[in-house]
Amino acid sequence: MKLLFIYLLVMNVAVFVLMGHDKSRARKGGRRVPERRLFGLSAAGGALGAWVGMRVWRHKTKHVSFQLGIPALLLLNAAVVFALLRYVLPFYKGDS
C-alpha cells in the first residue's frame, strides 16, 4: 500500500509540474508538451495533479477535452485505487 501511495504522489506531482512547464512554454512560444502525453500521464494515475495544475496555472481550462477528460480520468483513477485497495491488496496482506 505504501508503494501505491508513493507512485500516486510522484505521478501527481510530476503531472502538476508538467502542466506548469507547458504553460510557461506556451507563454514563451517554446516547444510544448503534447496533449497526448498530458492525458496519458493523467490516465496513469496523475489526474489529480493535472486537475490541480489546470486550476493553479490556469492552463488548458478552455479546452473541452480537458474540461471533461481530466475529471473523467480523475474518477477513473479513484475507481482503480478503490478497486486495488478493496479487492487486490487485501490478498497480499496475508503473504507478509
C-alpha positions in Angstrom: 0.0 0.0 0.0 2.9 2.3 0.7 4.2 1.7 -2.8 0.8 2.7 -4.3 0.8 5.9 -2.3 4.3 6.8 -3.4 3.5 6.0 -7.0 0.4 8.2 -7.0 2.2 11.0 -5.2 5.1 11.0 -7.7 2.7 10.8 -10.7 0.5 13.7 -9.5 3.4 16.0 -8.6 5.0 15.2 -12.0 1.9 16.0 -13.9 1.3 19.2 -11.9 4.8 20.4 -12.7 4.4 19.4 -16.3 1.3 21.4 -16.6 3.1 24.4 -15.2 6.1 23.8 -17.6 3.7 23.6 -20.5 2.0 26.8 -19.5 5.4 28.5 -19.3 6.4 27.2 -22.7 3.0 28.4 -24.1 3.7 31.9 -22.9 7.2 32.0 -24.3 6.3 30.4 -27.6 8.5 27.4 -27.0 8.2 23.7 -27.7 5.0 22.4 -26.0 4.2 19.2 -24.1 1.9 17.1 -26.3 -1.7 16.9 -25.1 -1.4 13.1 -25.6 1.4 13.0 -23.0 -0.6 15.0 -20.5 -3.7 12.7 -20.9 -1.5 9.6 -20.8 0.1 10.6 -17.6 -3.2 11.6 -16.2 -4.7 8.2 -17.1 -1.7 6.5 -15.4 -2.6 8.0 -12.1 -1.8 11.7 -12.3 -5.3 13.1 -13.0 -5.5 14.9 -9.7 -2.2 16.6 -10.4 -3.5 17.6 -13.9 -6.7 19.0 -12.5 -4.9 21.0 -9.8 -2.4 22.2 -12.4 -5.2 23.3 -14.6 -6.6 25.4 -11.8 -3.3 26.8 -10.4 -1.7 27.5 -13.7 -5.0 28.4 -15.5 -3.8 26.1 -18.3 -6.0 24.1 -20.7 -9.1 25.4 -19.0 -10.8 26.4 -22.2 -10.2 23.1 -24.0 -13.4 21.0 -23.8 -11.3 17.8 -24.0 -9.5 18.8 -20.8 -12.7 20.2 -19.1 -14.3 16.8 -19.5 -11.4 14.5 -19.9 -9.4 15.3 -16.8 -12.3 15.0 -14.4 -13.3 11.7 -16.1 -9.8 10.4 -15.7 -9.8 11.5 -12.0 -12.9 9.4 -11.5 -11.3 6.5 -13.3 -8.1 6.9 -11.1 -10.3 6.9 -8.0 -12.1 3.8 -9.1 -8.9 2.0 -9.8 -7.4 2.9 -6.4 -10.6 1.9 -4.7 -10.6 -1.5 -6.5 -6.9 -2.0 -5.7 -7.4 -1.3 -2.0 -10.7 -3.2 -1.7 -10.1 -6.3 -3.9 -6.4 -6.7 -4.8 -4.2 -5.6 -1.9 -6.0 -7.5 0.8 -4.9 -10.7 -0.8 -1.2 -9.7 -0.3 -1.6 -8.8 3.4 -1.5 -12.5 4.3 1.7 -13.0 2.4 3.8 -10.6 4.6 
